[in-house]
Amino acid sequence: MFTNQYFIALGIPLVLLLCGAVAKKLVRGSAWQRSDFYLGVEFTLAAMSSALVYVFDLVKVAGTDNSAPVAGKMAATGSYLALCFFLLLWVLSTHQDWERRDQNPHGQLVWLCIVANIVGAGLLSVFILLVKGI
């Protein structure tokens, strides 16, 4: 089970979602709130940071190996970072639009707890499966 690349790529973001929600609740020190599960921004930033760290790993490898495969990985990582940046802006604007709409809890649930989290978790999964590869 822990050697299945799809289990790892999808399981890690889901576990991080639960850990992030628990962390928000513990830091705040009060009862559970819907906003504890609004982690799209954090997921997207985590995906970007993973890619940036990976760029520095590729730079180390570029000096020692054949640079043709590394150049392709650098191009893929750069494209991925651009995608992450634009999706981060979209997730931030979605949060700006929906976080204050307390009169529409269903809309908040859909846009902030489901859609934004899927975007961020999806970016992490895409990084694990396609950019870095397992």
Buried (B, 14 or more C-beta within 10 A) or exposed (E): EEEEEEEBBBBBBEEBBEEBBEBBBEEEEEEEEEBBBBBBBBBBBBBBEBBEEBBEEBEEBBEEEEEEEBEEBBEBBEEBBEBBEEBBEBBBEBBEEBBEEEEEEEEBBEBBBEBBBBBBBBBBBBBBBEBBEE
